[in-house]
Amino acid sequence: MGNWSINLETEEYEQDRELLVCDAKQAILDTPPGFYVNLAVAPTHGNPDSYLVPALKENFGSTIGIRFVDQCGCGGYVYKVTRLK
């Protein structure tokens, strides 16, 4: 698997922020170093800069790079997370 995307905008993620964060972490772990995963996140829980990004930085530290890509027309957010190590 190389670069890929995961849809974290479905109803199950809209209802469970903890599941969203858990599956985002797993998606990063499933991404080989040197590649990225795009995280498409529903707007239900607010801006991911306030809950998702801090959780990822705390868990992975300097082994990942996180970049905000875009906010979709539906209100969702897309982040590109690159595995550095």
ABEGO torsion letter per residue (X at the ends): XBBBBBBAABAAAAABAAAAAAAAAAAAAABBBGBBBBBBBBAAAEBAAAAAAAAAAAAAEAABBBBBABBBAAGBBBBBBBBAX
